[in-house]
């Protein structure tokens, strides 16, 4: 049994049994992968994959157990490599982050700038996606950190740490009727609404607020990007509901931002990473740059927690910063 063979079956499971995509991601050949899988199955005396002709169609029950074990082994190999790299040089390496557009565009730039200034020898990669995709990438160890507001809690293998709280504002053109009275959910529901796609940037909190009041919002347009939402507000498509951090008076001076924290519950952005990950010094520093209350000591306590409830208890009573 070779480590390379375990990596092949693990990556195949991540790529939905697509040998071509797996070979491309690993910079190797399809025949090479197929041959190594056959050799591994012969050595183990069982089938890991079900085949139809030359195609892999599904994973056998015993194959699933083997792939899960392979994932744990590969994770520990990654930890060994990180430990060795830390011993050789604590200031160089790589850091991969998956996050949403809102975090990448508004919350992370000053953090990234300070991190690069502190660690010029660390290669930084950022991927954007849906909260579900982001959490899955961290859960599968394809990235080191996931930063999002939604979906992280669905993956039990992630250590999730609260970073900051934020709320929304309503953006309208100057002179809009909403600027002349007290803002309420009932009043909002009378206007066409432009906001985030469901599952993005705390959208579930927005929907829940209207539902509690027995109101049906008239959402006419959705997007993942607050800049796109603001563009369509300017075109008169409707009133926008966006994260308050996405409103910049220097750029958006033609729009009026109406405070909406009395209408919607605050959302919490979290950073997550796979449980058991060996964190290098610069990874601890990145977390603390993003959320100063998450010191190395606090992060280690959270990693040592035996359950999600025990981990959440660490942060009970903590007043998170408000963005």
Secondary structure by P-SEA (a helix, b strand, c coil): ccaaaaaaaaaaaaacccaaaaaaaacccaaaaaaaaaaaaaaaccccccccccccccccaaaaaaaaaaaaaaaaaaaaaaaaaaaacccbbbbbbbbcccccccccaaaaaaaaaacccbbbbbbbbcaaaaaaaaaaccccccccccccccccccccccccccbbbbbbccccccccccccaaaaaabbbbbccccccaaaaaaaaaaaaccccccccccccaaaaaaaaaaccbbbbcccccccccccccbbbbbccccccbbbbbccccccccccaaaaaaaaaacccccaaaaaaaaacccaaaaaaaacccccccc
